[in-house]
Amino acid sequence: HAHIGAEYDRVRLGIGHPGHKDAVAGYVLRDFPMADEGWLDDVLRGISDGAADLARGDTGRFMNAVALRVAPPRSGTGSKGPKKPAEAMRTFGKWLGRVLLALLVAAVVIGLWKREEIARLLAVNSLFSEEKIVHNFSHMDGAFLSVPVSRGDGLTSELPYGPETELPETVDDWIAARDVTALVVLKDGAIVYENYFKGTGPEDRRISWSVAKSYLSALVGILLDEGKIASLDDPVTKYAPSLKGSAYNGASLRNVLHMASGVTFDEDYLDYDSDINRMGRVVALGGRLDDFTAELTETFAEPGSQWQYGSIDTHVIGMVVRGATGRSVPELLSEKVIAPLGLEHAPYYIVDGSGTAFVLGGLNMTTRDYARFGQMFAQ
């Protein structure tokens, strides 16, 4: 596997490249005595046959293409007459071994082709593990696709230190019980308490999770004030036409801002098959969140009639923002919010496979820079 992987890294599945084929052939023929050059030609042709399927993520059809290339003749007889049972069994065993070996090689190719997606999927599955969670939450760009949010080239806004404050003793118990990693307290625009825990520091860019929703709603307010969005009562399909025919038909921007779309969305983080965890796997595997959202069809209430927390509504807000402006959320947020705030460090967004920001919880920035956003509202 390692030898084939090294060749893959050099040539990126250049099946037609003679040097690549010869190198792979040498490794396979050396390690698997049952293989021969004719068999290897069949395997490589099978990989070529299924390359388009593999690129689309259809690994089943890819494996079938390889298997079909190395399968034995369907007829059990030849010009010399029917084979004896023992000879037929040996032939069957030989071909079965070749098919299994071909599928093994194909599986290696799939693993190498999709290794980044597999790594992100493993990261999702271990994101909340006790031994990794602190590191993960400060290094999300190491596990997921991401894009920077420019802080601009302006000066850093002042966030002065005020008189040092002792917090009540009960706060220490709360910090320990909640596994808090950072705490910054402002009073009258000045830092009166700042501390970091569990090996983290002030320059760690931490995952916002749902605090990101407040940044997006602020951006919507600015775009509404600028006239880019005509009305909160516009249907979301006006700006995101791909949602026509989905569960969001009839929902307004006001409805999704209030999380009252009426769309069924299971947000049980402990259920592997819940909608929120399926959405996480879409991000990990490089899928498109817009497509995932447009495929939702079930509702539990009429739009605007009932509040129910549903993070997918926030993604729809992001679709509306992009549709209304023709620009990405990271670009707009940088221009309208981040650059004017004068942050110390440039934030970044987790993104899906199409580069669309994970606006419902994928913003990452330092704790002091989060404090600047809070101070903006306080003022």
C-alpha positions in Angstrom: 0.0 0.0 0.0 2.8 2.4 0.9 4.6 1.8 -2.4 1.5 2.2 -4.5 0.7 5.3 -2.4 4.1 6.8 -3.2 3.5 6.4 -6.9 0.0 7.8 -6.5 1.4 10.9 -4.9 3.9 11.5 -7.7 1.5 10.9 -10.6 -2.0 11.4 -9.1 -3.6 8.4 -10.8 -1.9 9.0 -14.2 -2.9 5.5 -15.3 -1.7 6.1 -18.8 1.8 7.1 -17.6 4.2 4.2 -18.5 6.5 4.8 -15.6 3.6 4.8 -13.2 2.2 1.6 -14.6 5.6 -0.2 -14.5 6.2 0.9 -10.9 2.9 -0.3 -9.7 3.3 -3.5 -11.7 6.7 -4.1 -10.0 5.2 -3.7 -6.5 2.2 -5.9 -7.2 4.1 -8.7 -9.0 6.7 -8.8 -6.2 4.2 -8.9 -3.3 1.4 -11.0 -4.9 2.7 -14.1 -6.7 -0.7 -14.9 -8.1 -0.6 -11.8 -10.2 0.8 -11.6 -13.7 1.2 -8.8 -16.1 -1.9 -9.6 -18.0 -3.9 -9.4 -14.8 -2.3 -6.1 -13.9 -3.3 -4.7 -17.3 -6.9 -5.7 -16.6 -6.8 -4.0 -13.2 -5.4 -0.8 -14.6 -8.0 -0.8 -17.4 -10.6 -1.3 -14.8 -9.3 1.7 -12.8 -9.4 3.7 -16.0 -12.9 2.5 -16.8 -14.1 3.6 -13.3 -12.2 6.8 -12.9 -15.1 9.0 -13.7 -17.3 7.1 -11.2 -14.6 7.5 -8.6 -14.4 11.3 -9.2 -18.1 11.5 -8.6 -17.8 9.6 -5.4 -19.6 6.5 -6.6 -17.2 4.0 -5.2 -19.6 1.1 -5.8 -19.6 1.5 -9.6 -15.8 2.0 -9.5 -15.3 -1.3 -7.7 -17.6 -3.0 -10.2 -15.6 -1.6 -13.1 -12.4 -3.1 -11.7 -14.1 -6.4 -10.8 -15.6 -6.8 -14.3 -12.2 -6.3 -15.9 -10.6 -9.2 -14.0 -13.6 -11.6 -13.8 -13.2 -15.0 -15.4 -14.9 -16.1 -18.6 -18.6 -16.8 -18.0 -18.5 -20.1 -19.9 -17.2 -23.2 -18.0 -16.2 -25.0 -21.3 -13.6 -24.4 -24.0 -12.4 -25.9 -27.2 -10.9 -28.8 -25.2 -14.2 -29.8 -23.7 -15.6 -29.5 -20.2 -13.0 -29.1 -17.4 -12.7 -31.7 -14.7 -14.1 -30.7 -11.3 -10.7 -30.4 -9.6 -9.4 -28.4 -12.5 -12.5 -26.2 -12.5 -12.1 -25.6 -8.8 -8.4 -24.6 -9.2 -9.4 -22.2 -12.0 -12.2 -20.8 -9.9 -9.9 -20.3 -6.9 -7.3 -18.6 -9.1 -9.8 -16.2 -10.6 -11.4 -15.6 -7.2 -8.0 -14.7 -5.7 -7.4 -12.4 -8.6 -10.8 -10.7 -8.2 -10.2 -10.2 -4.5 -6.7 -8.8 -5.1 -8.1 -6.5 -7.7 -10.7 -5.2 -5.3 -7.9 -4.7 -2.7 -5.9 -2.6 -5.1 -9.1 -0.7 -6.0 -9.8 -0.1 -2.3 -6.3 1.3 -1.9 -6.9 3.6 -4.8 -10.2 4.8 -3.3 -8.5 5.4 0.0 -5.7 7.5 -1.6 -8.1 9.4 -3.9 -10.4 10.2 -1.0 -7.9 10.4 1.8 -8.5 14.1 2.6 -12.3 13.5 2.9 -11.7 10.4 5.0 -9.3 12.4 7.3 -12.0 15.1 7.7 -14.7 12.4 8.4 -12.5 10.9 11.1 -12.0 14.4 12.5 -15.8 14.9 12.7 -16.2 11.5 14.4 -13.5 12.4 17.1 -14.3 16.1 17.3 -15.8 15.8 20.8 -13.6 13.0 22.2 -12.4 13.9 25.7 -8.7 13.7 24.9 -8.9 15.8 21.7 -11.6 18.3 22.2 -9.5 21.2 23.6 -7.0 20.9 20.8 -9.7 20.4 18.2 -11.6 23.5 19.2 -8.5 25.8 18.7 -7.3 24.1 15.5 -10.4 23.5 13.4 -8.5 24.6 10.2 -6.3 21.5 10.7 -9.4 19.2 10.4 -11.6 21.0 7.9 -11.5 23.1 4.7 -11.4 26.7 5.6 -11.1 30.3 4.2 -9.6 33.4 5.8 -11.7 36.4 6.7 -9.5 39.4 6.1 -9.1 41.8 9.0 -8.1 44.5 6.5 -5.0 46.6 6.8 -6.2 49.1 9.4 -5.0 49.6 12.9 -6.0 47.3 15.8 -8.8 48.9 17.8 -7.9 49.7 21.4 -9.0 47.3 24.1 -7.4 48.7 27.2 -6.9 47.0 30.5 -8.8 48.4 33.4 -8.3 47.7 37.1 -7.7 44.0 37.8 -10.8 42.4 39.2 -11.2 39.3 41.4 -14.2 37.2 40.3 -16.4 35.6 42.9 -15.2 32.2 44.2 -18.1 30.4 42.5 -16.7 31.3 39.1 -13.7 29.1 39.7 -16.0 26.1 40.3 -17.9 27.0 37.2 -14.7 27.2 35.1 -13.7 23.8 36.3 -17.1 22.2 35.9 -17.6 23.6 32.4 -14.1 22.9 31.1 -13.7 26.6 30.2 -10.6 27.3 28.1 -10.7 31.1 28.1 -12.5 33.9 29.9 -12.3 37.6 29.1 -14.5 40.1 31.1 -15.0 43.7 29.9 -16.3 46.6 32.0 -16.9 50.0 30.5 -14.9 48.9 27.4 -11.8 47.8 29.3 -10.6 44.3 30.2 -10.9 43.7 33.9 -10.3 39.9 33.8 -8.5 37.7 31.3 -7.3 34.1 31.8 -6.7 31.0 29.7 -7.0 27.4 30.8 -6.1 23.8 29.7 -3.0 24.8 27.8 -4.6 27.3 25.5 -3.5 30.9 25.0 -4.7 34.4 23.9 -3.7 33.8 20.2 -5.7 30.6 19.9 -8.5 31.1 17.3 -11.4 29.3 18.8 -14.4 27.8 17.1 -17.5 30.1 17.6 -20.1 27.4 17.2 -23.5 29.2 17.3 -22.0 32.6 18.3 -21.4 32.8 14.5 -25.1 33.2 14.1 -24.9 36.6 15.7 -22.3 37.8 13.2 -24.5 36.7 10.3 -27.6 38.5 11.7 -25.5 41.6 12.2 -24.5 41.4 8.6 -28.2 41.0 7.5 -29.0 44.2 9.5 -26.3 46.1 7.6 -27.5 44.8 4.2 -31.1 45.6 5.0 -30.0 49.2 5.9 -28.1 49.5 2.7 -31.1 48.3 0.6 -29.4 45.1 -0.6 -32.2 43.1 1.0 -35.5 44.8 0.3 -37.6 43.5 3.3 -37.4 40.9 6.1 -40.8 39.7 4.8 -39.4 38.7 1.4 -39.6 35.0 0.8 -36.2 33.3 1.1 -36.7 31.8 -2.4 -36.5 35.4 -3.8 -32.8 35.4 -3.1 -32.2 31.6 -3.0 -34.2 30.2 -5.9 -32.7 26.7 -5.5 -34.9 26.4 -2.4 -38.1 26.4 -4.5 -39.9 23.2 -4.0 -38.1 22.4 -0.8 -39.4 22.6 2.8 -38.5 26.4 2.7 -41.2 27.2 0.2 -43.3 30.0 1.8 -40.8 30.9 4.5 -39.7 34.5 4.8 -36.4 35.9 5.8 -38.0 37.1 9.1 -39.2 33.5 9.7 -35.7 32.0 9.4 -34.1 34.9 11.5 -36.6 33.9 14.2 -36.0 30.2 13.7 -39.7 29.8 12.9 -39.4 28.3 9.5 -41.4 25.2 10.4 -38.8 23.0 8.7 -38.2 19.6 10.3 -34.5 19.4 11.3 -33.3 17.0 13.9 -30.5 18.7 16.0 -29.7 15.8 18.3 -25.9 15.8 18.5 -25.8 12.4 20.2 -27.7 10.7 17.3 -25.4 9.6 14.5 -28.2 9.7 12.0 -29.6 13.1 13.0 -29.8 15.9 10.5 -27.2 18.0 12.2 -24.7 15.1 12.2 -25.5 14.2 8.6 -24.8 17.9 7.7 -21.5 17.6 9.6 -20.5 14.7 7.4 -21.4 16.7 4.3 -18.9 19.3 5.3 -16.3 16.7 6.2 -16.6 14.9 2.9 -16.5 18.0 0.8 -20.2 18.1 -0.2 -22.4 21.1 -0.8 -24.5 22.5 2.1 -26.7 24.3 -0.4 -27.7 20.9 -2.0 -28.2 19.4 1.4 -30.6 22.2 2.4 -32.5 22.1 -0.9 -33.2 18.4 -0.4 -35.1 19.0 2.9 -38.8 18.5 2.3 -40.5 17.9 5.6 -42.2 20.6 7.8 -43.8 20.4 11.2 -45.6 23.8 11.2 -46.6 26.7 9.0 -43.8 29.3 8.6 -43.9 31.9 11.4 -46.3 29.9 13.6 -43.9 28.2 15.9 -40.3 28.7 17.2 -38.0 25.8 17.2 -34.2 25.9 17.4 -32.8 24.8 14.0 -29.3 25.6 12.8 -30.2 24.9 9.2 -32.3 28.1 9.2 -29.0 30.0 9.6 -27.6 28.4 6.5 -30.6 29.6 4.6 -29.9 33.1 5.8 -26.4 32.7 4.4 -27.9 31.7 1.0 -30.1 34.8 1.1 -27.1 37.0 1.8 -25.2 35.5 -1.0 -28.1 35.7 -3.4 -28.9 39.3 -2.6 -25.3 40.5 -3.1 -23.6 38.0 -5.4 -20.7 37.9 -2.9 -19.5 35.4 -0.3 -20.2 35.7 3.4 -16.5 35.8 4.4 -15.9 38.7 1.9 -18.9 40.7 3.1 -18.3 40.0 6.8 -14.7 41.2 6.4 -15.8 44.5 4.7 -18.8 45.3 6.8 -17.9 44.0 10.3 -14.5 42.5 10.8 -12.3 45.3 9.2 -14.2 48.1 10.9 -13.8 46.3 14.3 -10.0 46.4 14.0 -9.4 42.8 15.2 -5.9 41.7 16.4 -5.9 38.5 14.2 -7.7 37.5 11.0 -10.5 35.0 11.6 -11.4 32.1 9.4 -14.5 30.2 8.4 -14.9 26.5 8.0 -16.3 25.8 4.5 -17.9 23.0 2.5 -16.5 21.4 -0.6 -17.7 24.3 -2.8 -16.1 27.0 -0.6 -19.4 28.1 1.0 -18.9 29.3 4.6 -20.4 27.2 7.5 -22.2 30.3 8.7 -24.2 28.5 11.4 -21.1 27.7 13.6 -17.9 27.8 11.6 -16.3 31.1 12.5 -13.0 31.1 14.4 -11.2 34.0 16.1 -9.4 34.8 19.4 -11.2 35.4 22.6 -10.3 39.1 22.8 -11.6 39.6 19.3 -14.9 38.0 20.3 -14.9 40.6 23.1 -14.6 43.4 20.6 -17.7 42.2 18.8 -19.6 42.2 22.1 -18.4 45.7 23.0 -19.7 46.9 19.6 -23.2 45.9 20.6 -22.7 47.3 24.1 -21.9 50.7 22.6 
